[in-house]
Amino acid sequence: MFSHLIPAAKDPILSQSLACLQDARTNKLDLGVGVYRNEQGVTPVLQSVKRAEERLLNTQESKGYVGLAGCERFNNAMIELLLGENSSRSRAVAVQTPGASGALRLLADVIVMANPSAKIWMSDLSYANHAPIMKTAGVEVAYYPYFDPQTKMVNETAMLATLSTLGKNDVVLLHGCCHNPTGADLSYRAWQSITEMANAQGFLPFIDMAYQGFGDGMEEDAAGFRYLAERVPAYLVASSCSKNFGLYRERTGLAVIASDTLQQSECIKSRIMECARSSYTMPPDHGAAIVRTILEDQALKEFWLTEVTQMRQRIQGVRSSLVDAMKIQTGTHQFDFIAQHKGMFSVIGASADQVTRLREQFGVYLVDGGRINLAGLKESDVPFLAGALSEVMAP
């Protein structure tokens, strides 16, 4: 039955981490896989998470199924984190999912269920798993202009020009903040323009919110999305707790649906749960229980927010240090854009040959396309990285 199968292509991100792990050199850098690491090079368990786990250990009395929708207390707490006091909360419902990738897939499934002719538009560049998930679900994929390789920022003029041509059969996938892979975020004015277009033309906004709190702050990172949510008749959100709660291996995600009425939102939710039933059935509980415990306790929530701030500030500090080091190494401002980017990543403009040379000559592992994970870089490694980049990329 299986003799005709050939091996799958290597994952473009995870394969780099495996190659770095197998590299015998001691002076090497894994800046590919998108995980946060502290100054000791460790992805830590947050202290707020440990406190929540201790509480769960002492109080949790069952490991029974949580239901198709997952933990509704988690769902409601996450909706509040995403939307704040936004008026669309009155018509927003959610389903707990196995990671944000699980949310992306379930929402793609319900898009196909609602409109088999739908086309989803995503940024060029976009998260490596966006297109495979959508295509596997049966959604046609197209791209709108986004990243300007010259300025290393968003080409909002070109992006909005493309979006102005879309209509009711189109879904527009937007990164809520801390764009992956580029680090270049939309301006607030662009969010306003997209909102106007969605209302006038009828396309459906679909927000991937994976890094809330890692850009400018928990509230600031949601500002553009909340503006849109308050004004459009319907939207979808895939949200992740991997980064800002550090729950990578717990696979804790959320699919949010907001239609024009709560009744219609609940109808869509029922169909999403139907999709869940036919695939994984029940989501895992532990990560959602941790998040719910943190968000429902104001003191613990404030402690968690402090930890998120510390992670964000460390990433921002690494960005600034790398920019300063590159100025010294190259005598130019060629890499100043890194300080303007938000979140964990930046696309630095390295060609395929340069990525290969960085890997082979210096043991610096980047994702093909030149994405670098600043959140995986220690301050003490900045001089080594700056030297490698200047050797390979400086004009």
N, C-alpha and C positions, 0 to 999 in steps of 0.2 A: 504493500500500500504506500509506503513512504520512500521507496527506492528512488523516485524521480526528484525528490526534494534536494535542493542545494543549500548550503549554509547561508544564513541571512547576512546582510552587510553589517559590518561592525557599527555599533552605536557611536555617533560622532563625538559625543562628550565622554561617556563612560569608558570608551576604549582608550582615551588619552590618560585617564587616571590609572587604568590598569597598566599601561605602558610605563608610566612614571613609577608606579609601585615596583615594577620589575627591573627598572633601571638601577644598576649597581652603584652608580655614583652617589656620594653622600651630599654633594652640593647640587641639589636639584629642586625644582619648584613645580608643584602641581597647581596650576592656576586655571584648570579647566572646569572640573565639576563644581556646580553651584551650591556650595555649602559655606556657611560662615565658620571661620576659625579665629580663635583668640590669639594673643601675642605669643602663646606657647605652641601654636600650631594645632590646637585641639578644638573640635566642635563640642562646646560644653553643654551640659545639662543646666538650664537656668535654675537659679536658686528658687525662683517662684514656682517653677515646675516641680522641684523636689518637695517644696512645702505642700503643694497640692497633692502630690502622690502620697505623702505621709498621711494627709487627711483622708484620702480615699482608702488607704490601707486599713485605717482604723474604723471607717464608717461604712464602706461598701459591703453589702450583705448578699449580693447576687451577681452571678456572671451569666444570667439569662440573656436571651436576645434583646436587642434594643428596638427592633421594629424596622420596617422598610425605610422609614424617614430618618432613622437614627434617633439621637437624643434631641427632643424638641427644646429642651432648656439650652442646650448648646446652640441649636439653630437660631433661637431667638436672641441669645447673647451675641452671636456673631453678626446677625442682622443689625443689631444696635451698634456694634463696633464699626461696621461698614457704613451705615447710613446716619448715625447720630440721631438728630431730631428731624431728619428729612421727612417731608410730608409723604413721600412714597412708601414709608414704612407701613402705612395702613393697608397697603395692597401687596406687600412683599411677603413671600413665604419661602421656605428653604428645605432642602434635603441634605442630610449629612452624607458625605461621600468618601471613598478611599482615596484621599489626597485630592488636590486640585485637578490632577489629570483625570481622575474618576469623574469629577464634576464636568470637565470639558467634554468627556465622552457622553455622559448622560444628557447633557444639554444639546449636544450634536444629534443624538438619537431622537430627541423630541422635536428638534428642528425638522429633521427628515420626516418624522411622523406627521407634522403639521403641514409641511410644504416640500414634497419631494423635488421640486424644481429650484429650491433655494440655493443660492450661491453665497459662500462666506468669503469676505474680503479681509485679508490680514496684512500687516505691515511688512514691507520689504526692507529690512530683515525682520524676522520674528523668532519666537521661542522654537527650538528645534523640534519639539513634539507637537506643535500646533497642527501643522499640515497632516502628519501621519494619522493623528486622532480623527481629524475631520474627514479625511479621505476614507479611512477604514469604516467610519459610520455611514459613508455614502453621500457626503456633502461635497459639492463641487467647490474647489478652492481657487481663489484669484488673489492678486496682490495690488495694494495701493502704494505709491511712492512714499517713502518715510525718511530713511537715513541718507543724509548727504555725505558722500565719502570725502568731499573736499573740506567742508566746515566741521564734520563730525557731529552735526546737530540735526534736528528735524527740518526737513524741507516742507514746511507747513503749506506753502503756496501750492506745490505740486500735489500734496496729499489732498488738500481740500478741493482742488480742481477735479481730481478723480472721484472723490466722494460725491461731488455735485451731480454726477451722472447716474447715481444709483437710485433704485426704486424699491417697490414693495416686496420683490422676491429676493432682496439682498439683506445679508447680515454683516455688520461691520464689527470685527474683533479689535478691541482696543486694550492696550495695557494701562491699567489704572494708574500706575506710577512705576518708577524704577524700571524702565523698559529693558526687557531681556531679548536680545543680547547687547543692545547698543549703549544703554545708560542714558540715552537722549530722550527727554520727556516732552510731552506736549505742553504748550503754554495754556494758561487759563482761558485766554482769548480763543484758542483753537477749540477747547471744549465747548465754549459758547457757540462757535460757528457750527460745530458738529451737531449740537443740540438743535439749532435752527434748521439745519438740513434734514435731520431725522424727522422732525415734525412736518416739514414741507414736502418731503419726498417719500416718507413712509418706510425707510429702511430700519432694521432692528439693531440697536446697539447691544453688543455682547462684550462685557468687561472681564478681563483676567486680572484679578487683584491678588498677586502672589507676594508682594513685598511691602505691604502697608506698614509705615513706621520707619522704613529704612532710607527714605529719601530726605524729606524735610521735617517729618513728624507725623504722628498718627492721624491727627486732624488735617494737617496741611496736605498730606498725600491723597486724601480722599476728596479734596475740595472740588476738583474738576468733575469727577464722577458724580458727586452729590448734586452739583449744579445740573448736570444732565438728567439724573434720576428724578429730580423734582419736577421736570418739565416735559419729559417724553411719556407717551402713553404706555410703553412697555420696554423692558430691558431684561437682560440676563447677566448673571455674575457667576464666575468661578473663583472661589477664594481658597487660599492655602494658609495653614497654620505651621508649615514646615519652617519658614524662615523666622518670623517674628516671635514664635514660641519655641523655636529650636526643635520641633517635633518631627524631624525628617523621617525617621524610621517608623513612626506611629501612623503615617499615612492619614492625616486628618484634614479633610477638605469640606467644602460647602458649595452647593449649587443653589443660587437664589433666582427666583422667578418673580417678576412684577409685571402684571398685565394691567389693563385699564380698570378692572374691578377685582376685589378680593375673591369673588366667586370664580372668575375666570382664572386667576392665579392658582386657586386650589384645584381647579380642573386640570391645569397643566401639571401641577405637582403630582396628582394622582397618576398621570401618564408617565412621569419620570419614575415614580415608584414601581410602576409596571415594568419599565425597562430594567430597573435595578433587580427586580425579582427574577427576571430571565437571565441575569448574568451572575452577580455575586450575592444577591439576596439581601444580606444584612451588612451594614458597615461595621468596622472594628470600633470598639467602645473606648479603649483606654485613653487615647489622645483627646477625644472629645470630652471625656469626663474631666481630664486635667484642665482643658481650656475653660469649660463651664465653671469649674471650681474657682479658677482665677478671676474670671470676668464677673462672677456673681458676688464676690467678696471685695468691697471697695478698697480695703487696706492692701489686700493681696494684689489687686489690679494695679494700684499705684506703684507697688514694688516692682511688678512686671514691667510697667511703662518705664520705670527708671532703668531697668536692665536693657530694654529696647533702645533707649536713648544712648546708653553706654556703647552698645553695639554700633549704632548709627554713627556716633562720634568717632569711634575707632576707625570705621571705614573711611569717613571723611578725612581723618588725620592721615591715613595711608595715602589717600588720593593726593593730598597737599604735599606730602613728603616726596612722592614719586614725581610730581610736577617739578618741585624744586630741584630734585636730583637730576632730572632730565635737562633742565635749563643749564645746570653746571656741566653736564656731560656733553651736551650738543652746542651750547652757546646760542641756542635759539628758543623760541616759544612754540616749537612744533607740537609739543605735547600738552599745552596749557588746557586743551579741551577736556582733559581727564578730570580736572577739578570742577568743571561745569556739569559733568554727568551726575546722575543720581543712582543710589542703590549699590548693588554688589558688582555690577559689570560695566565694562567699557569695550567698545570695538575700537581698536587702536590703529586700524588701517594696515595691518601686516598682510603681505601677499602670501600665497601658498608656499612659495619658495622660502620666504622669510620665516614663516611658522616652522617649516621643516628645519631650517638652519638653527633657529632658537632651540629646537628640541635636540637636534643631533650634536650641536657644538657646545651648547650651554646647559642642557638638561632643563630647559624652561618649557613646560608643556602648556600650550594654549589650545583652544578649540579652533579647528580650521575656520577661516574667516576672520581670525584675529580677535576673538572675544577673550578678554582677560577678567578673571575673578579677583577683584581688589579685596574682597572680603576673605580671601584665602591667603593673603600676603601679610607677612609679619613686617613690622617696621625695620627689624634688623636685617631683613632680606632686600630692602629697597635699594641699597647701593649695588648689590649684585645684579638685580633685575635691571636697574638703570644702565649699568655697564653693558649688559647683554643687548638691551634694546638699542642703545646708541651705536653699538658695533654693527648691528644688523640693519637698522632702519634709518639711521641718520643720513641725510643727503651728503 
